[in-house]
Amino acid sequence: MPTLTTSPAPGDLSPAATAGTAERDGRRRGFRRERLVQALFLAPAALFLLLFFGYPVVKNVVMSLQEYTTRTFFTGEAPWVGMANYATAAGSSLFAPAMLNTAMFTLGSIAGQFVIGLALASFFKRRFPLSGFLRSMLLLPWLLPLIVSSATWRSILDQDSGILNAFLRNLGLIQEPVPWLTSPSVALLAVVLVNIWVGIPFNVTLLYGGLQEIPEELYEAGAVDGATGWKAFWHITWPNLRPVVSVVLVLGVVYTLKVLDIILGLTNGGPANATQTLAVRSYQESFVNFQFGVGAAFSNILILISLVFAVVYLRMNRRAVDE
């Protein structure tokens, strides 16, 4: 005959089973307490992001769908206009030049900053006297307020009294002073060069840290197999530095797209709109023309471009790593 089995009553549990149950309950309570502590530590950062990043982005999107002008501050009325502000922004005669200038400014700045930053990071990886002092001096452009940097460079690039033209003339490289900030054909190049100078410390700092994390044993093993010089860089340095490069490029593009201080301080978007970018158009529509809805539309276009670039680049880089 089959034997019937019954589960023991709570009072019939052995001391070992009781101890095991108590231990599991204790671990569960400890896990919950740990998660609560983690949530409490994350709460201030999450609140900060919601207040100072989330709310402005949402407010900007809402504003771009309204007729938001100076009258709104007095009446409190901002009628909904749908996508009219975006149509106004895209239909502006300066939209296409601003898009082109934004692309040229971003590509030129990122290429210059990254190439020079990587070269300097590789140079400072070697130990030599005063290397620490020189690295700290490289941070100077990063520490100065951008408006101070732009004012300094404005005096350096001045056509008549600027030190750069005087230096080039003494070297015999130019015969007539170059109108760096007043010629439509040269002004964008001058702004790009200044922005490269500002961004070099950021690139050097991150890339130097990435280079320091690459074990020296890899180079020693590569040297045995004949991988030295450029071969060592291409087969050892670059693959190990790729995650840092991804961060540098993504952050560099995002920061460069929204550069405003340098352009306003140097050229104010001129001459003849030669240095107009989407960031400058957003500023001028909002705080010069007081069309805050149209200015918000320009800034949202910038945010969308940054988001698309970041997603596409990171996916392409992840695919390359997987392969």
C-alpha positions in Angstrom: 0.0 0.0 0.0 1.3 3.6 -0.7 2.7 5.4 2.2 1.1 8.7 3.1 3.6 11.5 4.0 2.7 14.7 5.8 4.7 17.8 6.2 5.9 18.5 9.7 4.0 21.0 11.7 5.8 24.3 12.6 6.4 23.1 16.1 7.9 19.8 14.8 10.8 21.5 12.8 14.2 20.4 13.8 16.7 22.9 15.2 18.8 22.8 12.0 15.8 23.6 9.8 14.8 26.4 12.1 18.3 27.8 12.0 18.3 27.6 8.2 15.0 29.5 7.9 16.2 32.2 10.3 19.4 32.5 8.3 17.5 32.9 5.1 15.2 35.5 6.7 18.3 37.4 8.0 19.9 37.4 4.6 16.7 38.7 3.0 16.4 41.5 5.5 20.1 42.4 5.0 19.6 42.5 1.3 16.6 44.8 1.6 18.5 47.0 4.0 21.4 47.2 1.6 19.1 48.1 -1.3 17.5 50.8 0.8 20.9 52.3 1.7 21.9 52.3 -2.0 18.6 54.0 -2.9 19.2 56.7 -0.3 22.7 57.4 -1.7 21.3 57.6 -5.2 18.4 59.8 -4.3 20.3 63.1 -4.2 21.9 62.5 -7.6 18.6 61.4 -9.1 16.9 64.5 -7.6 19.6 66.7 -9.0 19.3 65.2 -12.5 15.5 65.6 -12.4 15.6 69.2 -11.3 18.5 70.5 -13.3 18.5 68.3 -16.4 15.1 66.6 -16.7 12.9 69.6 -16.0 14.9 72.1 -18.3 14.7 69.5 -21.2 11.0 69.0 -20.7 10.3 72.7 -20.3 12.4 73.4 -23.5 10.3 70.9 -25.5 7.1 72.4 -24.2 8.3 75.9 -25.0 9.2 74.9 -28.5 5.5 74.0 -29.1 4.2 77.4 -27.9 4.3 81.0 -29.0 6.6 82.0 -26.1 7.6 85.7 -26.3 8.3 88.5 -23.9 4.5 89.1 -23.7 4.2 85.7 -22.1 6.0 86.9 -19.0 3.4 89.6 -18.4 0.2 87.8 -19.5 1.2 84.3 -18.7 -0.3 83.2 -22.0 1.6 81.0 -24.4 -0.7 79.7 -27.1 0.1 76.3 -28.6 1.4 76.4 -32.1 2.5 72.8 -32.7 5.4 72.4 -35.0 5.2 76.0 -36.3 8.4 77.0 -34.4 10.3 74.2 -36.0 9.0 75.2 -39.4 10.2 78.7 -38.8 13.6 77.5 -37.7 14.0 75.2 -40.6 12.7 77.7 -43.1 15.0 80.5 -42.0 17.6 81.6 -44.5 20.3 81.1 -41.9 19.3 77.5 -41.1 21.3 75.8 -43.8 24.5 77.9 -43.3 24.2 77.4 -39.6 24.0 73.6 -40.1 27.0 73.6 -42.4 29.0 75.8 -40.0 28.0 73.6 -37.1 29.2 70.5 -38.9 32.5 72.2 -40.0 33.1 73.7 -36.6 32.4 70.3 -34.8 34.5 68.2 -37.2 37.4 70.5 -37.2 37.4 71.0 -33.5 37.1 67.3 -32.7 39.8 66.3 -35.2 42.3 68.9 -34.0 41.6 68.3 -30.3 41.8 64.5 -30.6 44.9 64.3 -32.7 46.9 66.9 -30.7 45.5 65.5 -27.4 46.6 61.9 -28.3 50.0 63.0 -29.4 50.6 65.0 -26.2 49.2 62.1 -24.1 51.6 59.7 -25.8 54.5 62.2 -25.3 53.7 62.7 -21.6 53.5 58.9 -21.0 57.3 58.9 -21.1 59.0 59.9 -17.9 61.2 63.0 -18.2 62.0 66.0 -15.9 59.2 68.5 -15.4 56.6 66.3 -17.1 54.2 66.7 -14.1 54.6 70.5 -14.2 54.0 70.7 -18.0 50.9 68.4 -17.7 49.5 70.7 -15.0 50.2 73.8 -17.2 48.2 72.1 -20.0 45.2 72.4 -17.8 45.3 76.2 -17.9 43.0 76.6 -20.9 40.5 74.3 -19.2 40.5 76.3 -16.0 40.0 79.7 -17.5 36.5 80.9 -18.0 35.6 80.7 -21.7 34.7 84.4 -21.9 38.2 85.3 -20.6 39.8 82.9 -23.1 37.8 84.4 -26.0 38.7 87.9 -24.9 42.4 87.0 -24.8 42.3 85.3 -28.2 40.4 88.3 -29.6 43.4 90.5 -28.8 45.9 87.9 -30.1 44.0 87.6 -33.4 43.4 91.3 -33.9 44.3 92.3 -37.5 46.2 95.5 -36.6 47.7 95.0 -33.1 47.4 91.2 -32.6 50.6 89.4 -31.7 49.9 86.5 -34.0 50.1 88.7 -37.2 53.2 90.3 -35.8 54.8 86.9 -35.2 53.9 85.6 -38.6 55.2 88.7 -40.3 58.5 88.6 -38.4 58.9 85.0 -39.6 58.3 86.1 -43.2 55.2 83.9 -43.6 52.8 86.7 -44.4 53.3 90.1 -46.0 49.9 91.7 -45.1 48.1 91.2 -41.7 45.5 88.4 -41.8 41.9 89.6 -40.9 41.3 86.5 -38.7 38.1 87.7 -37.1 36.8 90.1 -39.8 37.0 88.1 -43.0 34.2 85.7 -43.8 36.7 83.3 -45.4 38.9 83.1 -42.3 36.7 83.7 -39.3 35.4 80.2 -38.9 38.9 78.8 -39.1 40.0 81.2 -36.4 37.2 80.1 -34.1 37.9 76.4 -34.7 41.6 77.0 -33.8 40.6 78.7 -30.5 38.2 76.0 -29.7 40.9 73.4 -30.3 43.2 75.2 -27.9 40.4 75.1 -25.3 39.6 71.4 -25.7 43.1 70.0 -25.8 43.4 69.6 -22.0 40.2 67.6 -21.8 41.5 65.2 -24.4 45.0 64.9 -22.9 43.6 64.2 -19.5 41.3 61.4 -20.5 43.6 59.8 -23.1 46.6 60.0 -20.7 44.6 58.2 -18.1 43.7 55.5 -20.6 47.3 55.1 -21.7 48.4 54.6 -18.1 46.0 51.7 -17.8 47.7 49.7 -20.6 50.1 47.1 -19.0 53.7 47.5 -20.0 53.9 43.7 -20.3 51.9 44.0 -23.6 54.5 46.2 -25.1 57.3 44.0 -23.9 55.7 40.9 -25.4 54.9 42.8 -28.6 58.6 43.9 -28.9 59.6 40.3 -28.9 57.4 39.7 -31.9 58.6 42.8 -33.7 55.7 45.1 -32.8 57.4 48.4 -32.1 56.7 52.0 -33.0 53.6 52.4 -35.2 53.0 48.6 -35.1 52.8 48.7 -31.3 50.5 51.7 -31.4 48.2 50.1 -34.0 48.0 46.6 -32.5 48.4 47.3 -28.8 47.7 50.9 -27.9 44.7 51.6 -30.1 42.7 48.4 -29.3 43.2 48.9 -25.5 42.5 52.6 -25.8 39.2 52.3 -27.8 36.8 52.5 -24.8 38.4 55.8 -23.7 38.4 57.0 -27.3 34.7 56.4 -27.5 34.0 58.5 -24.3 36.3 61.3 -25.5 34.7 61.5 -29.0 31.1 61.3 -27.8 31.6 63.9 -25.0 33.7 66.0 -27.3 30.9 66.1 -30.0 28.2 66.9 -27.4 30.2 69.7 -25.8 31.3 71.2 -29.2 27.9 71.3 -30.7 26.7 73.6 -27.9 29.7 75.9 -27.8 28.5 79.4 -27.5 30.8 81.5 -25.3 33.8 81.4 -27.6 31.9 82.3 -30.8 30.1 85.2 -29.1 33.3 86.4 -27.5 35.2 86.3 -30.8 32.8 87.1 -33.6 29.3 87.2 -32.2 28.3 85.0 -35.2 29.8 87.3 -37.8 31.2 88.5 -40.0 28.4 88.2 -42.5 27.1 85.2 -40.5 30.2 83.3 -41.3 30.4 81.8 -37.8 26.7 81.3 -37.3 26.0 77.9 -35.7 22.8 76.3 -34.4 23.8 77.2 -30.8 24.3 80.9 -31.9 21.0 80.9 -33.7 19.3 79.5 -30.6 20.8 82.3 -28.5 20.0 85.1 -30.9 16.4 84.0 -31.5 15.9 83.7 -27.7 17.8 86.7 -26.3 18.1 89.1 -29.2 14.9 88.6 -31.1 13.0 87.4 -28.0 11.4 84.5 -29.9 11.8 82.0 -27.2 9.8 79.3 -28.9 11.9 79.5 -32.0 15.1 79.5 -29.9 13.9 76.4 -28.1 13.3 74.7 -31.4 16.9 75.4 -32.5 18.2 74.0 -29.2 16.0 70.9 -29.5 17.4 70.3 -32.9 20.9 70.4 -31.4 19.8 68.0 -28.7 18.4 65.6 -31.3 21.6 65.8 -33.4 23.7 65.0 -30.3 21.5 62.1 -29.3 21.5 60.6 -32.8 25.3 60.8 -33.0 25.9 59.3 -29.6 23.5 56.3 -30.2 24.9 55.6 -33.7 28.5 56.0 -32.7 28.2 53.8 -29.6 26.4 51.1 -31.5 29.0 51.1 -34.3 31.8 51.0 -31.8 30.2 48.1 -29.9 29.7 46.2 -33.1 33.4 46.7 -34.0 34.5 45.5 -30.5 32.2 42.4 -30.8 33.7 41.5 -34.2 
